[in-house]
Amino acid sequence: MEKCKPASTPLDPSIQLSRDQCPTTPEETAEMKKFPYRELIGGLIWLTTGSRPDLSFTVRSLSQFLDNPGMTH
């Protein structure tokens, strides 16, 4: 492993994603409906399939919050 080269990752390791960051009030949920989160994740899944496999882990992590994404996601 001494000759290995480091690689950057698209997901910052210091960010911890959890269900606690999901909207809990109707106002927060309505605010998040303005953002096309589901469509964005779908496009990223398509992108990782053929050309960017390095994004797969990040997209999988973010796709766990499709039902109720928060601003952090």
SVG drawing of the C-alpha trace seen along z (x, -y; Angstrom):
<svg xmlns="http://www.w3.org/2000/svg" viewBox="-48 -26 53 28">
<polyline fill="none" stroke="black" stroke-width="0.4" points="0.0,0.0 3.0,-2.3 3.0,-3.0 -0.8,-3.7 -1.9,-7.1 -4.7,-8.8 -7.9,-9.6 -10.5,-12.2 -14.0,-11.1 -17.1,-13.0 -18.7,-12.6 -17.0,-14.5 -16.2,-11.9 -16.8,-14.5 -20.5,-14.8 -22.7,-12.2 -26.1,-11.7 -29.0,-10.5 -32.8,-10.5 -32.5,-13.2 -31.7,-15.7 -35.1,-15.0 -37.8,-17.6 -40.2,-17.1 -42.7,-19.9 -45.1,-20.5 -43.4,-23.8 -40.0,-22.2 -41.5,-19.4 -43.2,-22.0 -39.9,-23.9 -38.1,-20.7 -40.8,-20.0 -39.3,-22.9 -36.2,-21.0 -36.2,-18.1 -34.2,-15.7 -35.7,-12.5 -35.0,-13.5 -31.4,-14.5 -30.7,-11.2 -32.2,-9.4 -30.0,-11.3 -27.0,-10.5 -27.8,-6.8 -28.0,-6.8 -24.6,-8.6 -22.9,-6.2 -24.2,-3.2 -22.1,-4.0 -19.5,-6.6 -18.8,-7.6 -18.7,-4.5 -16.7,-6.5 -19.9,-8.3 -21.8,-5.1 -21.2,-5.1 -22.2,-8.8 -25.4,-8.3 -26.3,-5.2 -25.9,-7.1 -28.0,-10.0 -30.7,-7.7 -31.6,-6.4 -33.4,-9.8 -35.6,-9.8 -38.8,-9.7 -38.0,-12.7 -34.8,-14.6 -33.5,-17.4 -31.4,-20.4 -28.2,-18.6 -28.9,-15.8"/>
</svg>
